[in-house]
Amino acid sequence: MASIHDLGGSPGARSSIEKSQHETEDWERLADAVTVALDKKGIKTTDEHRRAQESLKPELYKSLGYYERWVVATEILLVEKGILTHEEIDRKATELEEKWG
């Protein structure tokens, strides 16, 4: 049985894949950089990151953009590995939101 992320070639797919490009935002570059750094440090692997993305509930997966799924998957892995807690991540995110708007 196919999961929510497995859309390629699905019969009766509700729409085609969006192929247009957009200007990469700073937070997307940062999400990519964090992912690469965590790989280089041996903290996570590409396969773990993919598994974390694929484990998202279908409603959440569909509601998130490409790099948003990366960010959520990174949080899942950091919490699973005991590196950070959800509370620590939420606290820092709130701090940054207040600082940067």
PyMOL commands that set and color helices and strands:
alter all, ss='L'
color gray80, all
select helices_A, chain A and resi 26-40+46-54+58-63+66-80+86-100
alter helices_A, ss='H'
color red, helices_A
deselect
rebuild
show_as cartoon
